[in-house]
Amino acid sequence: MFKGFRRSAIFTVVVSASWLLSACTVTVPVIDSEKALQLNQERISRVRAEQKTVPGSMDLQDAIARALLYNLDYRAALMSEAMAQEDLSRSSYALWPQLAAGAGYSARNSYLLSVSKDPNTGQQTLQPSTSSDKKGSTAQLQLTWNALDFGLSYLRAKQKGNAALMAEEQRRKAFQNIVQEVTAAWWRALAAQRMEPRLRELRERVESALERSRKLEEMRLQGQFVALDYRRDLLLSLKRLSALEEEVLNARNDLVRLTALTPGQEFVLADNNASPDPAWLPGLTREQMRLIALANRPELRELNYRQRVAALEGKVAVASLLPSLSLSTGGRYDSNSYLINNEWMDMNAQFSFNLMGLAALPSTLRYKKSMESAESLRADAMTVAVLSQLDVALRAIQSDRSGWCISRELERVASEKERQYKARSSSLSGDELSQIRSEVESVLAGLESAFSRAELEASQAMLLSSLGVDPYPENLERSGPIEVATQMRTYFSKDLRSRLLNDSAALAAAPAGDGAISEPALKSFEDVCKI
């Protein structure tokens, strides 16, 4: 009998060891170049299939609409918000009691026999007997509830709720940043579109003049020093043109990246003469803007939620040291034919308390206080930074408005100078060089003026971002880029201004800060530009 048991045991060990060794051998396929290429091409095809082409010309609102729908960074922020919401929904299930169902089956090749002996004499008192079948099955359904686990799960669910709200604020901030970047890129790309034909034409003229200068030098129709100086000036002009063309190309590439356009795709921007004073910006005072920023900035709201999470985390740390009360009840079944009752109900209550945890209580309380203090300091620092950013945005607008005024006047002077050189141009190479120089200066002044306008629009977008007000309506329908752009035009031309005025009126009862000024924080462009 013992030999049979030993053979069975050895066989079982060998089979189990073989199975474990085979299970521990994991083979991971390598992604080679072909597979990597296939995966990446599928990703590009999937992204492009979701996008709609640009119909006709694209204005600023069209660009913002495409960023809202197709920008991958913003879609990642949307996905993070959705994941946080799902995590919150999932955490609510942890509040429920645990309901566990189980079933089992057992079998043996012989009865489970037992005997009894007299402890004094050591003699067997009964014949071998059994109280269980060779084969049997069991089943159970157990309901368990733990008071401490319920309390901890409740606190963690509240943390998840605040985390979901934090994700929403992060998504808001992500789109505010995208709108600011798209505005700057669109205006720079528009400047590039306006000047690109002149740059191309002027480059052809300079290259043609360089070719003629080489021929004149080869024919020795000019002095060597005169020819070299002439070619040097032309090459310097060509170098400046190449730098301008690179800046133009970068401006278009930035817009392509932000609006998720296909690289190399041709598009035309809607050229407009929009007023430098945005329609959405009312004549608010600096203090009114500060109140709006403090009430709306997503960073401050996120930090408020972080303070809640920190406070709840401290409560979790303290609550984990409390006593635990566990209650359970359920029904059981056993097929053993020797049992009088094969089905029964049982109930259980258990109380436990880790007394050693009391030693960690003072340290836990200090940890809770430190965490709350750290988050409070971060919120204080961010509040000061928000007000500083608002002041920086206001100063940037004033500076960029003044800078654009000067750039416009420089462009006008350069254009007039170019016109006069053209009027008195002659066939002499020196006159041609002067004319080329004047054209380069005119193109450079025009591009600088256009880019200066782009900087002004970017600083005004930065002001909107500093105020923290969403740059899109609350009931925005994301059906398609054309429909979104239509809603955005209405919002920027009328609704956003009304919202800022309403927020200002609602916050008027708040206490004013130090140095409150009743005058508008920004002067109109015409008041600033008086050159």
C-alpha positions as CSV (number, residue, x, y, z in Angstrom):
1,M,0.0,0.0,0.0
2,F,2.8,2.4,0.9
3,K,4.6,1.6,-2.4
4,G,1.5,2.4,-4.4
5,F,1.2,5.7,-2.6
6,R,4.8,6.5,-3.2
7,R,4.5,5.8,-6.9
8,S,1.4,8.0,-7.1
9,A,3.1,10.8,-5.2
10,I,6.2,10.6,-7.5
11,F,4.0,10.6,-10.6
12,T,2.0,13.6,-9.3
13,V,5.2,15.6,-8.5
14,V,6.7,14.9,-11.9
15,V,3.6,15.9,-13.8
16,S,3.2,19.0,-11.7
17,A,6.8,20.1,-12.1
18,S,6.6,19.6,-15.9
19,W,3.5,21.7,-16.1
20,L,5.0,24.4,-14.0
21,L,8.2,24.5,-16.0
22,S,6.2,24.7,-19.3
23,A,4.0,27.5,-17.9
24,C,7.0,29.5,-16.7
25,T,8.4,29.6,-20.3
26,V,7.0,32.7,-21.9
27,T,7.7,33.7,-25.5
28,V,7.2,37.3,-26.6
29,P,7.2,37.9,-30.3
30,V,9.6,40.6,-31.5
31,I,8.2,43.6,-33.4
32,D,10.4,43.7,-36.5
33,S,10.6,46.6,-39.0
34,E,7.9,45.2,-41.2
35,K,5.4,44.8,-38.3
36,A,6.3,48.3,-36.9
37,L,5.8,49.8,-40.4
38,Q,2.4,48.1,-40.7
39,L,1.2,49.2,-37.3
40,N,2.3,52.8,-37.8
41,Q,0.7,53.0,-41.2
42,E,-2.5,51.6,-39.8
43,R,-2.4,54.3,-37.1
44,I,-1.9,57.1,-39.7
45,S,-4.7,55.7,-41.8
46,R,-7.1,55.5,-38.8
47,V,-6.3,59.1,-37.8
48,R,-6.7,60.5,-41.3
49,A,-10.0,58.5,-41.9
50,E,-11.6,60.4,-39.0
51,Q,-10.7,63.8,-40.4
52,K,-12.5,65.9,-42.9
53,T,-10.8,67.9,-45.6
54,V,-10.6,71.7,-45.4
55,P,-13.4,73.1,-47.6
56,G,-12.2,76.2,-49.4
57,S,-10.4,78.8,-47.2
58,M,-9.9,78.3,-43.5
59,D,-10.4,81.2,-41.1
60,L,-9.4,81.3,-37.4
61,Q,-12.6,79.7,-36.2
62,D,-12.2,76.8,-38.7
63,A,-8.7,76.2,-37.3
64,I,-9.9,76.2,-33.7
65,A,-12.8,73.8,-34.7
66,R,-10.3,71.4,-36.3
67,A,-8.1,71.5,-33.2
68,L,-11.2,70.8,-31.0
69,L,-12.1,67.8,-33.0
70,Y,-8.9,66.4,-34.3
71,N,-5.9,67.6,-32.2
72,L,-4.5,64.4,-30.7
73,D,-3.2,66.1,-27.5
74,Y,-6.7,67.5,-26.8
75,R,-8.3,64.1,-27.6
76,A,-5.8,62.5,-25.1
77,A,-7.0,65.0,-22.5
78,L,-10.6,64.1,-23.3
79,M,-9.8,60.4,-22.9
80,S,-8.1,61.1,-19.5
81,E,-11.3,62.8,-18.4
82,A,-13.4,59.9,-19.6
83,M,-11.1,57.4,-17.8
84,A,-11.4,59.4,-14.6
85,Q,-15.2,59.3,-14.8
86,E,-15.1,55.5,-15.4
87,D,-12.8,55.1,-12.5
88,L,-15.3,57.0,-10.3
89,S,-18.1,54.7,-11.5
90,R,-16.0,51.7,-10.8
91,S,-15.1,52.8,-7.3
92,S,-18.7,53.0,-6.2
93,Y,-18.9,49.2,-6.5
94,A,-16.4,48.9,-3.6
95,L,-19.1,50.2,-1.3
96,W,-21.3,47.2,-1.8
97,P,-21.0,44.1,0.4
98,Q,-19.1,41.2,-1.0
99,L,-21.3,38.3,-2.3
100,A,-19.2,35.3,-3.0
101,A,-20.4,32.1,-4.6
102,G,-18.4,28.9,-4.5
103,A,-18.6,25.3,-5.4
104,G,-16.3,22.3,-5.0
105,Y,-16.0,18.6,-5.8
106,S,-13.8,16.0,-4.1
107,A,-13.1,12.3,-4.8
108,R,-10.8,9.7,-3.3
109,N,-10.1,6.0,-4.1
110,S,-10.9,4.8,-0.6
111,Y,-13.1,5.7,2.3
112,L,-11.8,8.1,4.9
113,L,-11.7,5.7,7.8
114,S,-10.8,6.5,11.4
115,V,-10.6,4.6,14.7
116,S,-10.7,5.6,18.4
117,K,-8.3,4.6,21.2
118,D,-8.5,4.6,25.0
119,P,-6.0,7.3,26.1
120,N,-5.1,5.3,29.2
121,T,-4.7,1.8,27.8
122,G,-4.0,2.6,24.2
123,Q,-6.4,0.0,23.1
124,Q,-8.7,0.5,20.1
125,T,-12.2,1.0,21.4
126,L,-14.2,1.1,18.1
127,Q,-14.1,-0.6,14.7
128,P,-12.8,1.6,11.8
129,S,-15.6,3.9,10.7
130,T,-16.3,6.7,8.3
131,S,-18.5,9.8,8.2
132,S,-17.9,11.0,4.6
133,D,-18.5,9.6,1.1
134,K,-15.8,8.8,-1.4
135,K,-17.1,11.5,-3.7
136,G,-18.8,14.7,-2.7
137,S,-19.7,18.2,-3.8
138,T,-20.2,21.4,-1.9
139,A,-21.7,24.8,-2.6
140,Q,-21.9,28.1,-0.8
141,L,-23.2,31.6,-1.2
142,Q,-21.7,34.0,1.3
143,L,-22.6,37.7,2.0
144,T,-19.8,39.7,3.8
145,W,-19.7,43.3,5.0
146,N,-16.8,45.0,6.7
147,A,-17.5,48.3,8.4
148,L,-13.8,49.5,8.1
149,D,-13.6,48.5,4.4
150,F,-16.9,50.3,3.8
151,G,-15.6,53.5,5.4
152,L,-12.3,53.4,3.5
153,S,-14.0,52.7,0.2
154,Y,-16.3,55.6,0.8
155,L,-13.4,58.0,1.4
156,R,-11.6,56.7,-1.7
157,A,-14.7,57.0,-3.8
158,K,-14.8,60.7,-2.8
159,Q,-11.2,61.0,-3.8
160,K,-12.0,59.5,-7.2
161,G,-14.8,62.0,-7.6
162,N,-12.4,64.9,-7.0
163,A,-10.0,63.2,-9.4
164,A,-12.7,63.2,-12.1
165,L,-13.3,66.9,-11.5
166,M,-9.5,67.5,-11.7
167,A,-9.4,65.7,-15.0
168,E,-12.2,68.0,-16.3
169,E,-10.2,71.1,-15.3
170,Q,-7.1,69.7,-17.0
171,R,-9.1,69.1,-20.1
172,R,-10.4,72.7,-20.0
173,K,-6.8,74.0,-19.6
174,A,-5.6,71.8,-22.4
175,F,-8.1,73.4,-24.8
176,Q,-7.4,76.9,-23.6
177,N,-3.7,76.3,-24.4
178,I,-4.5,74.9,-27.8
179,V,-6.7,77.9,-28.6
180,Q,-3.9,80.2,-27.6
181,E,-1.4,78.3,-29.7
182,V,-3.7,78.0,-32.7
183,T,-4.5,81.7,-32.7
184,A,-0.8,82.6,-32.7
185,A,0.0,80.0,-35.4
186,W,-3.0,81.0,-37.6
187,W,-2.0,84.6,-37.7
188,R,1.7,83.8,-38.3
189,A,0.6,81.4,-41.1
190,L,-1.6,84.2,-42.6
191,A,1.4,86.6,-42.5
192,A,3.4,83.9,-44.3
193,Q,0.7,83.4,-46.9
194,R,0.5,87.2,-47.6
195,M,4.3,87.5,-48.1
196,E,5.2,84.2,-49.7
197,P,4.5,85.3,-53.3
198,R,6.7,88.4,-52.9
199,L,9.4,86.3,-51.3
200,R,9.4,83.8,-54.2
201,E,9.5,86.6,-56.8
202,L,12.3,88.5,-55.0
203,R,14.4,85.3,-54.7
204,E,14.2,84.8,-58.4
205,R,15.3,88.4,-59.0
206,V,18.3,88.0,-56.7
207,E,19.3,84.7,-58.2
208,S,19.0,86.2,-61.7
209,A,21.1,89.2,-60.6
210,L,23.8,86.9,-59.2
211,E,24.0,85.0,-62.5
212,R,24.4,88.3,-64.4
213,S,27.1,89.4,-61.9
214,R,29.1,86.1,-62.6
215,K,29.0,86.7,-66.3
216,L,30.1,90.3,-65.9
217,E,33.0,89.1,-63.7
218,E,34.0,86.4,-66.2
219,M,33.9,89.0,-69.1
220,R,35.9,91.4,-66.9
221,L,33.4,94.2,-67.6
222,Q,33.6,95.3,-64.0
223,G,36.5,95.9,-61.6
224,Q,37.2,92.9,-59.4
225,F,36.5,94.7,-56.1
226,V,33.3,96.2,-57.4
227,A,32.1,92.8,-58.7
228,L,33.0,91.1,-55.4
229,D,31.2,93.8,-53.3
230,Y,28.2,93.5,-55.6
231,R,28.0,89.7,-55.3
232,R,28.5,89.9,-51.5
233,D,25.6,92.3,-51.2
234,L,23.4,90.0,-53.3
235,L,24.4,87.0,-51.3
236,L,23.6,88.7,-48.1
237,S,20.2,89.6,-49.5
238,L,19.7,86.0,-50.5
239,K,20.6,84.8,-47.0
240,R,18.1,87.2,-45.5
241,L,15.4,85.9,-47.9
242,S,16.3,82.3,-47.0
243,A,15.8,83.1,-43.3
244,L,12.5,84.7,-44.0
245,E,11.3,81.7,-46.1
246,E,12.3,79.4,-43.2
247,E,10.2,81.5,-40.8
248,V,7.3,81.3,-43.2
249,L,7.6,77.6,-43.5
250,N,7.7,77.1,-39.7
251,A,4.6,79.2,-39.3
252,R,2.6,77.0,-41.6
253,N,4.0,73.8,-40.1
254,D,2.9,74.9,-36.6
255,L,-0.6,75.4,-37.8
256,V,-0.6,72.0,-39.6
257,R,0.5,70.3,-36.4
258,L,-2.1,72.0,-34.1
259,T,-5.0,71.5,-36.5
260,A,-4.0,67.9,-37.3
261,L,-3.8,68.6,-41.0
262,T,-1.8,66.1,-43.2
263,P,1.8,67.3,-43.6
264,G,2.2,68.7,-47.1
265,Q,-1.5,69.3,-47.5
266,E,-2.3,72.5,-49.3
267,F,-4.6,74.9,-47.6
268,V,-5.6,78.6,-48.0
269,L,-6.3,80.9,-45.1
270,A,-9.1,83.4,-45.3
271,D,-7.4,86.7,-45.5
272,N,-9.3,89.3,-43.4
273,N,-8.8,92.7,-41.9
274,A,-10.1,92.0,-38.5
275,S,-10.0,94.8,-36.0
276,P,-7.1,94.7,-33.5
277,D,-9.6,95.3,-30.7
278,P,-11.3,91.9,-30.3
279,A,-15.0,91.8,-30.2
280,W,-15.1,89.6,-27.2
281,L,-13.1,91.9,-24.9
282,P,-15.3,94.4,-23.0
283,G,-13.9,97.5,-21.2
284,L,-13.2,95.7,-17.9
285,T,-11.1,97.1,-15.2
286,R,-8.0,95.3,-14.0
287,E,-9.7,94.3,-10.7
288,Q,-12.7,92.9,-12.6
289,M,-10.4,90.8,-14.7
290,R,-8.6,89.5,-11.5
291,L,-11.9,88.4,-10.0
292,I,-12.9,86.6,-13.2
293,A,-9.5,84.9,-13.3
294,L,-9.7,83.8,-9.7
295,A,-13.2,82.4,-10.2
296,N,-12.5,80.6,-13.5
297,R,-8.9,79.5,-13.9
298,P,-8.8,75.7,-14.2
299,E,-5.4,75.5,-12.4
300,L,-6.9,77.1,-9.3
301,R,-10.0,74.8,-9.4
302,E,-7.8,71.8,-9.9
303,L,-5.7,72.8,-6.8
304,N,-8.9,73.2,-4.8
305,Y,-9.8,69.6,-5.7
306,R,-6.3,68.5,-4.8
307,Q,-6.7,70.0,-1.4
308,R,-9.8,67.9,-1.0
309,V,-8.0,64.8,-2.1
310,A,-5.2,65.6,0.4
311,A,-7.6,66.0,3.2
312,L,-9.4,62.7,2.3
313,E,-6.0,61.0,2.1
314,G,-5.2,62.0,5.6
315,K,-8.6,60.7,6.8
316,V,-7.9,57.4,5.0
317,A,-4.6,57.1,6.8
318,V,-6.2,57.7,10.2
319,A,-9.3,55.5,9.5
320,S,-7.1,52.6,8.5
321,L,-6.0,52.4,12.2
322,L,-9.5,52.1,13.6
323,P,-11.1,48.8,14.7
324,S,-12.7,46.5,12.2
325,L,-16.2,44.9,12.4
326,S,-17.0,42.2,9.9
327,L,-20.4,40.6,9.4
328,S,-21.2,37.6,7.2
329,T,-24.1,35.3,6.4
330,G,-24.9,32.8,3.8
331,G,-26.2,29.4,2.7
332,R,-24.2,26.2,2.4
333,Y,-24.7,22.8,0.8
334,D,-22.8,19.5,1.2
335,S,-23.7,16.3,-0.6
336,N,-22.2,14.1,2.1
337,S,-24.9,11.4,2.7
338,Y,-23.7,10.9,6.3
339,L,-24.9,14.4,7.3
340,I,-28.3,14.8,8.8
341,N,-28.7,18.4,7.4
342,N,-27.1,18.8,3.9
343,E,-28.3,22.4,3.7
344,W,-27.9,25.1,6.3
345,M,-27.5,28.8,6.9
346,D,-24.7,30.3,9.1
347,M,-24.0,33.8,10.4
348,N,-20.7,35.2,11.7
349,A,-19.6,38.5,13.4
350,Q,-16.0,39.3,14.0
351,F,-14.4,42.3,15.8
352,S,-10.6,43.0,15.4
353,F,-8.4,45.9,16.5
354,N,-4.7,46.2,15.8
355,L,-3.5,47.6,19.1
356,M,0.0,48.1,17.7
357,G,-1.5,50.6,15.2
358,L,-2.0,53.0,18.1
359,A,1.7,53.6,18.1
360,A,1.5,55.0,14.5
361,L,-1.3,57.4,15.3
362,P,0.8,60.4,16.2
363,S,3.0,60.0,13.1
364,T,-0.2,59.5,10.9
365,L,-1.7,62.7,12.3
366,R,1.5,64.6,11.5
367,Y,1.5,63.2,8.0
368,K,-2.1,64.3,7.5
369,K,-1.3,67.8,8.6
370,S,1.8,68.0,6.4
371,M,0.0,66.9,3.3
372,E,-2.8,69.4,3.8
373,S,-0.2,72.2,4.5
374,A,1.7,71.3,1.3
375,E,-1.4,71.5,-0.9
376,S,-2.4,74.7,0.7
377,L,1.0,76.3,0.0
378,R,0.8,75.1,-3.7
379,A,-2.7,76.7,-4.0
380,D,-1.4,80.0,-2.5
381,A,1.6,80.0,-4.9
382,M,-0.7,79.3,-7.9
383,T,-3.1,82.0,-6.9
384,V,-0.3,84.6,-6.9
385,A,1.0,83.2,-10.2
386,V,-2.4,83.5,-11.8
387,L,-2.6,87.2,-10.9
388,S,0.9,87.7,-12.2
389,Q,0.1,86.0,-15.4
390,L,-2.9,88.3,-15.9
391,D,-0.7,91.3,-15.4
392,V,1.9,89.9,-17.8
393,A,-0.8,89.4,-20.4
394,L,-2.1,92.9,-20.1
395,R,1.4,94.4,-20.4
396,A,2.1,92.2,-23.4
397,I,-1.0,93.5,-25.2
398,Q,-0.1,97.1,-24.6
399,S,3.5,96.4,-25.7
400,D,2.4,94.4,-28.8
401,R,-0.1,97.1,-29.8
402,S,2.6,99.7,-29.6
403,G,5.0,97.4,-31.5
404,W,2.6,96.8,-34.3
405,C,2.0,100.5,-34.7
406,I,5.7,101.0,-35.2
407,S,6.0,98.0,-37.5
408,R,3.1,99.3,-39.7
409,E,4.8,102.7,-40.0
410,L,8.1,101.0,-40.9
411,E,6.3,99.0,-43.5
412,R,4.8,102.1,-45.0
413,V,8.2,103.8,-45.1
414,A,9.9,100.8,-46.7
415,S,7.1,100.5,-49.3
416,E,7.4,104.2,-50.2
417,K,11.2,103.9,-50.4
418,E,10.8,100.9,-52.7
419,R,8.3,102.8,-54.9
420,Q,10.8,105.7,-55.3
421,Y,13.6,103.4,-56.2
422,K,11.5,101.7,-58.9
423,A,10.5,105.1,-60.3
424,R,14.1,106.1,-60.9
425,S,15.5,102.7,-61.7
426,S,18.0,102.4,-64.6
427,S,20.0,99.6,-66.3
428,L,23.1,100.2,-64.2
429,S,23.9,97.3,-61.9
430,G,24.4,99.6,-58.9
431,D,20.9,100.9,-59.3
432,E,19.6,97.4,-59.6
433,L,21.3,96.5,-56.4
434,S,19.8,99.4,-54.6
435,Q,16.4,98.5,-55.9
436,I,16.8,94.9,-54.8
437,R,17.9,96.1,-51.4
438,S,14.8,98.3,-51.1
439,E,12.6,95.4,-52.1
440,V,14.2,93.2,-49.5
441,E,13.8,95.8,-46.9
442,S,10.2,96.3,-47.9
443,V,9.5,92.5,-47.8
444,L,11.2,92.3,-44.4
445,A,9.3,95.2,-43.0
446,G,6.0,93.8,-44.3
447,L,6.7,90.4,-42.8
448,E,7.8,91.9,-39.5
449,S,4.6,93.9,-39.5
450,A,2.4,90.9,-40.2
451,F,4.3,88.8,-37.5
452,S,3.9,91.7,-35.1
453,R,0.1,91.6,-35.7
454,A,0.3,87.8,-35.0
455,E,2.1,88.5,-31.7
456,L,-0.6,91.0,-30.8
457,E,-3.3,88.4,-31.5
458,A,-1.3,85.8,-29.5
459,S,-1.1,88.1,-26.5
460,Q,-4.8,88.7,-26.7
461,A,-5.4,85.0,-26.8
462,M,-3.1,84.7,-23.8
463,L,-5.3,87.2,-21.9
464,L,-8.3,85.1,-22.6
465,S,-6.5,82.0,-21.3
466,S,-5.4,84.1,-18.2
467,L,-9.0,84.9,-17.5
468,G,-9.8,81.2,-17.5
469,V,-13.0,81.5,-19.4
470,D,-13.7,78.6,-21.8
471,P,-13.1,79.7,-25.4
472,Y,-16.1,77.7,-26.6
473,P,-19.8,77.6,-25.7
474,E,-21.1,75.2,-23.1
475,N,-23.6,73.5,-25.4
476,L,-21.1,73.0,-28.2
477,E,-22.1,70.4,-30.7
478,R,-19.1,68.4,-32.0
479,S,-20.8,67.2,-35.1
480,G,-18.3,68.4,-37.6
481,P,-15.7,71.1,-38.2
482,I,-18.0,73.3,-40.2
483,E,-20.8,73.2,-37.6
484,V,-18.3,73.8,-34.8
485,A,-16.7,76.7,-36.5
486,T,-20.1,78.3,-37.0
487,Q,-20.9,78.1,-33.3
488,M,-17.4,79.4,-32.5
489,R,-17.9,82.5,-34.7
490,T,-21.1,83.4,-32.9
491,Y,-19.5,82.7,-29.5
492,F,-16.5,84.9,-30.2
493,S,-18.4,87.7,-31.8
494,K,-21.2,88.0,-29.2
495,D,-21.6,85.4,-26.6
496,L,-18.1,85.5,-25.0
497,R,-18.4,89.2,-24.4
498,S,-21.8,88.8,-22.7
499,R,-20.4,86.0,-20.6
500,L,-17.5,88.1,-19.4
501,L,-19.8,91.0,-18.6
502,N,-22.2,88.6,-16.7
503,D,-19.3,87.1,-14.7
504,S,-18.0,90.6,-13.9
505,A,-21.5,91.6,-12.7
506,A,-21.9,88.4,-10.6
507,L,-18.6,88.9,-9.0
508,A,-19.0,92.6,-8.3
509,A,-20.0,92.0,-4.7
510,A,-16.6,90.4,-4.0
511,P,-14.2,92.5,-2.0
512,A,-11.8,94.5,-4.2
513,G,-8.1,93.9,-4.0
514,D,-5.4,96.4,-3.1
515,G,-5.0,99.2,-5.6
516,A,-8.3,98.7,-7.4
517,I,-8.6,101.0,-10.5
518,S,-11.9,102.0,-11.9
519,E,-10.5,102.7,-15.4
520,P,-10.5,100.0,-18.1
521,A,-7.4,97.9,-18.0
522,L,-6.8,98.2,-21.7
523,K,-7.0,101.3,-23.9
524,S,-8.3,100.9,-27.4
525,F,-5.9,100.3,-30.3
526,E,-6.5,103.7,-31.7
527,D,-5.7,105.4,-28.4
528,V,-2.4,103.5,-28.2
529,C,-1.4,103.9,-31.9
530,K,-1.0,107.6,-32.5
531,I,2.2,107.6,-34.5
